[in-house]
Amino acid sequence: MCKNMNNSFFYGIIYLPISFYSVYLLRNFNICCKLDDPGLHFFLIVITTCISTDLGGYIFGKTFKGPKLTKISPNKTYSGVCGSFVLPIVFVTLILQNSFFLIKISLDLIIFIVLISLVSQIGDLTVSYFKRLSKIKNTGKVIPGHGGLLDRIDGMLFAIPFSYILLKLNIV
């Protein structure tokens, strides 16, 4: 993807290890609380939020259609953006109420989910922008018809480091 762009390869070489290292940091995150494994709980919440952000955007965008969001990713709509915020809140809340998670639903957690969803959408748009600059449609053939494997994890590449920073700063 970077062969048609000057400095992108350099930035990717720097950012990708940071992003993957933050997966390790988030998974092993430890705070003084009553949770048995807080890193696992927050890691699963972030992953669930990112996945449901993509699903919410797709489902709401296809169902309600509406005006296009940007030329960077022409299939994205404003209704999809709304769905990208609504579905993660609903989905994570339902999971937390009916599972082994010891994290309680609070306003701070809802704000955390909304922020992670926002950053996940920014990651998706950023990767779409670089794909458009490179004049490529798919970033791989592992998952045919889905734009490649990168399209499945693009939001996570941004959301996981961001969520770790939020947790480290005790914002949540």
N, C-alpha and C positions, 0 to 999 in steps of 0.2 A: 504494500500500500504506500510505502514511503519513497519508492523509487522516482516518482515524479515531483517530489517536494524536497526542498533543500535541507532544512534543519530538523524536520520531523523525526527522522531516524534517531538523531542524537537525543531529542527530548523523550522519545519512546524508550530508548535504552536507559534513560535515567528514571522515568516515571514508573515503568512496569515493575522493576525490583522493589521500589518504594511501596507500590500498591500491594504486591504479593507479600511483602514483609509485614504490612499492616494487617493482612489476613491473619498471620501468625500472632501478631500483637493483640488483635481483637479477640481471637479465639482463646488466648491465654491471659486475657485481662482479669485482674483480680482486684476487687474492692472489699473493703471491710463491711460485709453485710452477711445476712443469714443464708444467702444462696450457696448451694453446694458447689456449683461451677458457673459463676457469673459470666465468664467469657463465652461459654457454650450458649447460654441463654441469650445474651446480646448478639452473638454471631448469628444464631438462628432467626432472631427478630429482624436483623438487617437483611439477611438473605431472603426471608419471607417478604419483607417490605419491597425489596427490589423486584422480585418475581411478580408480586401482585401489582406493583406499579406498571410493569410492562403489560400484564394481563388487563388491568383496568383501562389503560390507554387504548389497547386494541379493542376490547369489548365495547367500551363507551363510544369510541371513534367510529367503529363500524355500525353500531346501533343508531346513534343519534346524528352522525355525520356532522354537518355544519361547516363553518368557514375554516380554511386551511390556516395552520399556525405559522409556517415558514417555508421558504423555498429550499432550505437546507435539507429538509426531510418532507417532501410534498404530501405524504399520506397522513401526516400528523394534523389533528384538528384541535380546536379549543375544547370540544366536548371530550376528546381523548385525554387532554390535560386534566380536566375535572375528574374524570374517571381514574386517572393515575394518582389522584389524592384520596378519592373516596374509597376505592377498593382496598388499599393497604390498611387504612384505619379500620374498616369493617372486618377484614380478614384477620389481621393481627389481634384485634380485640376478641374475636370469636375463638381464636386459637388459645389465647391467654386464659380465657374463661373456662375452657374445656380441656386442659392439658396438665402436664407435669410442671409447667413453668411456675416459679415462685414469684415472678415479677408481677406486681399489682398494676392494674390500669389506673393511670393518673393523667392529669393535664400535661405534666412534664413528658410522659411517655407518648402522648398523642402529638405533642410538638416535635418530639424526637422523630416519630414516624413521618410526619409531614416534611421535616427537614431532610431526612434520608430520601424520601420520595422525590423531593425537589432536586437534590443533587444527583440522584439516579437519572432523572429526566435530562438534566444538563449533560451528564456523561453520555447518554444516548444521542443527544443532539450534536455533541462534540465529535463523537465517532462518525456520525452521519456526515458532518461537515468535512472531515478528513477523507471519508470515502468519496464524497462528491468532488473534492479537489483532486483526488487521484483518479477520478473517472472510472471507478469500479463499483459494481453493484453488490457483489458478495465478497466477503473476506475469507471464504473457505468453502469446502464442499462436504464438511463433516455432517452438517445438518442441512440437507437440500431444501431450498425454498424459504429459508429463514434468514438469509443474508449472511450466513456463516456463523461459526462459533462465537466470534467477537460480538455479534449482535445479541447473544444470550448473556454476555457478561459485561457489556460496555458500561452499564449503569453501576454495576458492582465495583468496577475498577475505580470509580470516583467515590461511591458511597461508603465503602469500607474504610478507606483512610479518613474520610470526613467523620464517620461515626466514632472511630477510635479517638480522634481529636476531641470530639464532644464529650466522650466518656472520660478522657484524661483530664479535661478542664472542669469536670464535675457539673456539666451543664444539665445532664440528665440524672 
